[in-house]
Amino acid sequence: MKYRSDMSIVLVCVVAVFCSAQVPSSAKPPSPLEQTLIAAEKNFIAAAKKHDDAYFKRTLADDYVFVGDDGQLHERHEVLADRSSETMDLAPYNMKVVQAGEGAAVVTYDVILQIPPAEDQGPPPRYQHWTSLWTRQADEWKLKFQQSTPTHWGDW
């Protein structure tokens, strides 16, 4: 009986080693749509860092809406009027694109956000998850909706 239990243990170990030794399949290259929208989102981040008002006027859809990390809803005219001059550092990672129908896609990713604290307030959450909805209007991709969601509550 001891022989059978020893063989069972050996068999389990061999199977475990075999399964862990499997080489994962290589990730598929991003599609043209994914490449386009990841580039668009990176352009948005670069424009946010530079406070590029012309970019925002050109890229935000007329009915653009932003939900901030505090849950407040902001329309396009508010966002354009409230472009502060504070320095901001956004470090995005884990970008993914999900097609949301013909001419629409969602870009979702995590960011590490560093901006100075506002007067009488602390800085916004450092670790956030961002979601952007891009829509195709004529021959251009326009940013229609964004939401930032805190993901780590200890680093305010």
C-alpha positions, -999 to 999 in steps of 0.1 A, spaced: 0 0 0 29 24 8 42 18 -27 9 30 -42 8 62 -22 45 69 -30 38 64 -67 7 87 -64 29 114 -49 55 109 -77 29 110 -103 14 142 -89 48 158 -88 56 148 -124 23 162 -136 28 195 -117 63 199 -132 50 191 -167 22 216 -164 44 244 -150 70 237 -178 45 245 -205 55 275 -226 27 300 -227 16 309 -262 29 343 -274 5 372 -271 -11 381 -304 0 414 -318 -24 443 -314 -49 448 -342 -48 481 -362 -78 493 -342 -60 486 -309 -29 503 -322 -48 534 -333 -67 538 -300 -37 531 -277 -19 558 -297 -49 581 -293 -50 575 -255 -12 581 -252 -17 613 -272 -44 623 -247 -20 616 -218 8 636 -235 -16 665 -241 -27 664 -204 9 666 -192 15 696 -215 -19 713 -209 -25 714 -246 -58 732 -249 -59 730 -287 -56 692 -285 -86 690 -261 -107 714 -281 -100 693 -312 -103 659 -297 -131 660 -271 -165 652 -286 -192 679 -283 -210 658 -257 -179 647 -238 -184 638 -202 -158 631 -175 -165 613 -142 -137 622 -117 -122 601 -90 -146 618 -66 -176 607 -86 -185 641 -99 -197 645 -134 -181 672 -156 -192 682 -191 -169 693 -219 -172 731 -213 -163 726 -176 -132 705 -185 -121 730 -211 -126 760 -187 -109 743 -158 -76 733 -175 -53 741 -146 -16 748 -149 -5 723 -122 21 699 -133 8 664 -136 26 631 -141 6 602 -155 22 568 -159 -2 544 -177 1 506 -178 -20 476 -187 -38 493 -216 -65 472 -232 -89 480 -261 -124 466 -263 -145 473 -294 -179 485 -284 -196 483 -318 -191 499 -351 -171 531 -347 -168 529 -309 -142 513 -285 -133 515 -249 -97 519 -238 -91 509 -202 -59 510 -182 -43 517 -149 -23 548 -140 0 561 -114 -10 598 -110 11 624 -93 -1 659 -90 5 684 -62 -22 686 -35 -49 713 -40 -53 740 -14 -70 727 17 -71 692 1 -48 663 -3 -37 649 -37 -61 627 -56 -56 589 -53 -23 580 -67 -34 546 -82 -63 548 -105 -81 529 -132 -91 549 -162 -117 541 -188 -121 561 -221 -148 557 -247 -137 568 -282 -162 572 -311 -155 575 -348 -169 607 -361 -164 613 -398 -127 603 -402 -116 611 -367 -116 594 -333 -132 616 -307 -131 612 -269 -167 609 -257 -165 597 -221 -139 592 -194 -139 579 -159 -112 577 -133 -116 553 -104 -93 551 -74 -79 516 -70 -57 519 -39 -71 538 -10 -39 540 11 -20 565 -10 -41 597 -11 
